């Protein structure tokens, strides 16, 4: 990148959504995701060790918000995903063929403008299965 372009992006439009290097604050709605997972974990015999699978090309900032859960795995959408009691996916990964969460209920969480993550829970109950 040239100096002039850098100057424009850094000083004139640092938060412009057209700027590919702009910092975008995590939305307030996304902060409800770890709260919901804590609720599910509290009802599970596994507690904070509940198996969580995150499926997204770019899962950030999900790893930061799940740092207190030791049994979290991260997969790219084209990988074989391990069984889990909770699935979190990007909107793109949500429609994967043969998704293990296919009949589960999604809750939507906005990460930043135009970026969603989905939390998948079993429809028959509010608690994960063992």
Residue frames relative to the residue before (quaternion, step in Angstrom):
aa qw qx qy qz dx dy dz
X 1.0000 0.0000 0.0000 0.0000 0.00 0.00 0.00
X 0.4493 -0.6987 0.4953 0.2540 3.53 -0.96 0.87
X 0.6697 -0.5198 0.3647 0.3851 3.54 -1.23 0.45
X 0.6466 0.5235 -0.3156 0.4564 3.57 0.98 -0.85
X 0.6581 0.4952 -0.3058 0.4777 3.60 0.96 -0.86
X 0.6307 0.5311 -0.3286 0.4606 3.57 0.98 -0.83
X 0.6512 0.5221 -0.3110 0.4545 3.56 0.88 -0.95
X 0.6624 0.5075 -0.3088 0.4564 3.60 0.91 -0.90
X 0.7070 0.4633 -0.2721 0.4599 3.58 0.88 -0.93
X 0.7137 0.4622 -0.2609 0.4571 3.57 0.94 -0.84
X 0.8129 0.3015 -0.1369 0.4791 3.58 0.86 -0.93
X 0.7424 0.4046 -0.2409 0.4766 3.62 0.97 -0.71
X 0.8255 0.0798 -0.0073 0.5587 3.59 0.98 -0.78
X 0.0704 0.8532 -0.5157 0.0345 3.62 0.76 0.94
X 0.7796 0.3002 -0.1684 0.5233 3.61 1.08 -0.59
X 0.3760 0.7276 -0.4887 0.3007 3.59 1.25 0.24
X 0.4581 -0.7119 0.4534 0.2788 3.61 -0.77 0.98
X 0.5930 0.5404 -0.3725 0.4664 3.61 1.24 -0.16
X 0.5833 0.5609 -0.3659 0.4597 3.58 1.28 -0.25
X 0.3482 -0.7753 0.4822 0.2123 3.62 -0.42 1.14
X 0.7062 0.4341 -0.2613 0.4945 3.60 1.20 -0.29
X 0.4002 0.7399 -0.4622 0.2805 3.57 1.29 0.13
X 0.3948 -0.6569 0.5826 0.2706 3.52 -1.14 0.67
X 0.0630 -0.7880 0.6120 0.0217 3.54 -0.89 0.91
X 0.4318 -0.7175 0.4937 0.2344 3.54 -0.64 1.16
X 0.5074 -0.6148 0.5056 0.3301 3.57 -1.06 0.75
X 0.4781 -0.6877 0.4632 0.2897 3.57 -0.90 0.92
X 0.6203 -0.5512 0.4117 0.3767 3.55 -1.21 0.54
X 0.6070 0.5786 -0.3457 0.4210 3.58 1.05 -0.75
X 0.6328 0.5496 -0.3432 0.4240 3.60 0.99 -0.74
X 0.5966 0.5813 -0.3602 0.4201 3.60 1.13 -0.55
X 0.5785 0.5714 -0.3736 0.4464 3.60 1.25 -0.26
X 0.5413 0.6393 -0.3990 0.3729 3.62 1.16 -0.45
X 0.7120 0.4166 -0.3018 0.4780 3.67 0.65 -0.86
X 0.5859 0.5589 -0.3761 0.4504 3.61 1.11 -0.55
X 0.6646 0.4982 -0.2962 0.4715 3.57 0.94 -0.93
X 0.6510 0.5044 -0.3234 0.4660 3.59 0.95 -0.77
X 0.6187 0.5277 -0.3422 0.4708 3.60 1.02 -0.72
X 0.6277 0.5278 -0.3343 0.4643 3.61 1.03 -0.75
X 0.6745 0.4854 -0.2906 0.4743 3.57 0.92 -0.91
X 0.6504 0.5189 -0.3113 0.4592 3.58 0.98 -0.84
X 0.6329 0.5449 -0.3289 0.4409 3.59 1.03 -0.77
X 0.7023 0.4444 -0.2553 0.4940 3.60 1.15 -0.59
X 0.6258 0.5450 -0.3266 0.4524 3.57 1.27 -0.21
X 0.5362 -0.6106 0.4665 0.3494 3.61 -1.07 0.65
X 0.6386 0.5398 -0.3205 0.4450 3.59 1.17 -0.54
X 0.2910 -0.7729 0.5144 0.2309 3.59 1.19 -0.39
X 0.8245 -0.1638 0.1412 0.5229 3.59 -0.92 -0.88
X 0.6036 0.5462 -0.3631 0.4533 3.61 1.25 -0.12
X 0.3027 0.7695 -0.5068 0.2437 3.58 1.26 0.23
X 0.4472 -0.6963 0.4845 0.2835 3.63 -0.87 0.88
X 0.0324 -0.7899 0.6111 -0.0399 3.55 -0.79 1.12
X 0.1064 -0.7792 0.6159 0.0474 3.57 -0.90 0.96
X 0.1337 -0.7698 0.6223 0.0477 3.54 -0.85 1.05
X 0.0493 -0.8063 0.5888 -0.0271 3.56 -0.69 1.14
X 0.3757 0.6974 -0.5224 0.3156 3.56 -0.36 1.27
X 0.5376 -0.5992 0.4829 0.3445 3.54 -1.15 0.61
X 0.7812 0.0713 -0.0203 0.6199 3.56 1.01 -0.87
X 0.1189 -0.8537 0.5040 0.0554 3.61 0.03 1.24
X 0.4689 0.7046 -0.4421 0.2970 3.61 1.21 -0.24
X 0.6346 -0.1564 -0.7566 -0.0184 1.77 -1.94 1.59
X 0.2311 0.8219 -0.4989 0.1488 3.60 1.22 0.37
X 0.6373 0.5293 -0.3677 0.4224 3.69 0.82 -0.76
X 0.6328 0.5375 -0.3342 0.4461 3.58 0.99 -0.76
X 0.7296 0.4424 -0.2437 0.4611 3.57 0.85 -0.96
X 0.7071 0.4159 -0.2596 0.5095 3.61 1.22 -0.32
X 0.3407 0.7974 -0.4565 0.1991 3.60 1.25 0.14
X 0.6699 0.4935 -0.3060 0.4626 3.63 1.15 -0.41
X 0.6272 0.4782 -0.3308 0.5182 3.56 1.32 0.07
X 0.2796 -0.8288 0.4604 0.1515 3.61 -0.26 1.23
X 0.7205 0.4349 -0.2460 0.4809 3.60 1.17 -0.40
X 0.3508 0.7180 -0.5080 0.3217 3.56 0.79 1.12
X 0.0827 -0.7783 0.6210 0.0416 3.56 -0.99 0.88
X 0.2352 -0.7681 0.5839 0.1169 3.55 -1.18 0.66
X 0.0336 -0.8015 0.5961 -0.0335 3.54 -0.91 1.02
X 0.4259 -0.6252 0.5824 0.2974 3.50 -1.29 0.46
X 0.6431 -0.5706 0.3385 0.3825 3.62 -1.06 0.61
X 0.7024 0.4595 -0.2856 0.4625 3.62 1.07 -0.50
X 0.5820 0.5918 -0.3723 0.4153 3.62 1.24 0.05
X 0.5323 -0.5745 0.5039 0.3643 3.56 -1.31 0.38
X 0.2599 -0.8041 0.5261 0.0959 3.55 -0.69 1.16
X 0.4562 -0.6803 0.5073 0.2678 3.56 -0.96 0.91
X 0.5804 -0.5692 0.4365 0.3854 3.59 -1.15 0.51
X 0.0081 0.7943 -0.6063 0.0380 3.56 -1.08 0.76
X 0.4864 -0.6383 0.5061 0.3160 3.56 -1.30 0.27
X 0.7585 0.1711 -0.1070 0.6196 3.55 1.27 -0.42
X 0.0941 -0.7687 0.6303 0.0549 3.55 -1.01 0.87
X 0.0780 -0.7433 0.6631 0.0416 3.52 -1.12 0.82
X 0.0154 0.8239 -0.5646 0.0466 3.57 -0.70 1.04
X 0.5046 -0.5557 0.5422 0.3776 3.50 -1.34 0.25
X 0.6511 -0.4972 0.3842 0.4257 3.57 -1.24 0.28
X 0.6433 0.5287 -0.3238 0.4491 3.60 1.02 -0.78
X 0.7005 0.4665 -0.2718 0.4667 3.59 0.93 -0.84
X 0.5286 0.6724 -0.3997 0.3297 3.59 1.16 -0.51
X 0.7464 0.4173 -0.2181 0.4703 3.58 1.02 -0.74
X 0.2844 0.7839 -0.5084 0.2148 3.59 1.21 0.36
X 0.4545 -0.6369 0.5303 0.3264 3.54 -1.11 0.61
X 0.8242 0.1773 -0.1748 0.5087 3.56 -1.13 0.73
X 0.2474 0.7744 -0.5401 0.2176 3.58 1.00 0.75
X 0.4576 -0.6972 0.4681 0.2922 3.63 -0.82 0.90
X 0.6813 0.4704 -0.2790 0.4865 3.60 1.21 -0.40
X 0.2477 0.8443 -0.4581 0.1264 3.56 1.33 0.14
X 0.7878 0.2775 -0.1588 0.5264 3.64 0.91 -0.79
X 0.4807 0.6626 -0.4362 0.3736 3.57 1.23 0.34
X 0.5151 -0.6419 0.4804 0.3029 3.55 -1.30 0.32
X 0.2530 -0.7833 0.5446 0.1606 3.62 -0.82 0.93
X 0.1253 -0.7116 0.6814 0.1162 3.51 -1.28 0.59
X 0.3125 -0.7848 0.5159 0.1428 3.56 -0.88 0.96
X 0.0463 -0.7795 0.6247 -0.0037 3.53 -1.04 0.90
X 0.3329 -0.7471 0.5445 0.1861 3.56 -0.77 1.06
X 0.3065 -0.7530 0.5569 0.1701 3.56 -0.77 1.06
X 0.7185 -0.1925 0.1812 0.6433 3.54 0.93 -1.06
X 0.7467 -0.3841 0.2295 0.4922 3.64 -1.13 0.12
X 0.8660 0.0582 -0.1068 0.4851 3.52 -0.93 1.10
X 0.6485 0.4511 -0.3386 0.5112 3.63 1.17 0.47
X 0.0509 -0.8124 0.5804 -0.0213 3.56 -0.66 1.18
X 0.1289 -0.7109 0.6786 0.1325 3.51 -1.34 0.47
X 0.2375 -0.7702 0.5788 0.1243 3.56 -1.11 0.72
X 0.2166 -0.7348 0.6311 0.1218 3.53 -1.03 0.87
X 0.1723 -0.8079 0.5605 0.0592 3.56 -0.65 1.15
X 0.0004 -0.7865 0.6169 -0.0300 3.56 -0.82 1.05
X 0.5993 -0.5750 0.4188 0.3672 3.54 -1.18 0.59
X 0.4552 -0.7256 0.4423 0.2660 3.61 -0.81 0.93
X 0.6606 0.5516 -0.3225 0.3941 3.61 1.04 -0.64
X 0.8062 0.0466 -0.0460 0.5880 3.58 1.19 -0.25
X 0.5170 -0.6281 0.4841 0.3221 3.51 -1.31 0.20
X 0.6859 0.4354 -0.2847 0.5089 3.57 1.26 0.06
X 0.5098 -0.6364 0.4779 0.3266 3.58 -1.07 0.70
X 0.4806 -0.6440 0.5123 0.3030 3.55 -1.24 0.47
X 0.5197 -0.6187 0.4796 0.3422 3.54 -1.20 0.44
